[in-house]
Amino acid sequence: MRRTSNILIKNKRAGFEYEILERYTAGLQLFGTEIKSIRDGKAGLTDSYCSFLNEELWVKNMHIATYFFGTYNNHDVRRDRKLLLTARELNKLRRASKESGLTIVPTKLFINEKGLAKLEIALARGKKSYDKRQSLKEKEDKRSMDRAMKR
């Protein structure tokens, strides 16, 4: 019997900085101490991004804290990590990322029901400053409507 994990690490800035067009779920190629740190909830996606290198997709600048009991086997905290996707998904993302204004950003890091670490990535377009103000206004309006409904 497997337990469902409650590990969910979000990139909150991605929703604010980018307009999300498509989402994909990718596996991660990790070391043993990295998965243990993720299971402890000690990871961050704040400044991370994805890029292609030699026909493979890599996530760069993703922070996974060193494992406390890791001794000399510990990993580099911000090393580049390979993403595992199907060839069809990789080709689609490569073509889309070459278009101007589109980028690939990580949005969520979680552990699935099999106990494997997965990274949700999104094909996104950067927002302009007036788009950000609009999304903040919509968020505030929704919050005030929810408050009015509760009364």
ABEGO torsion letter per residue (X at the ends): XBBBBABBBBBAAAAAABBBABBBBBBBBBBAAAAAAAAAGBBBAAABBBBBBGGBBBBBGBBBBBBAAAEAABBBAABBBBBBBBAAAAAAAAAAAABBGBBBBBABBBBBAAGBBBBBBBBBBBBBAAAAAAAAAAAAAAAAAAAAAAX
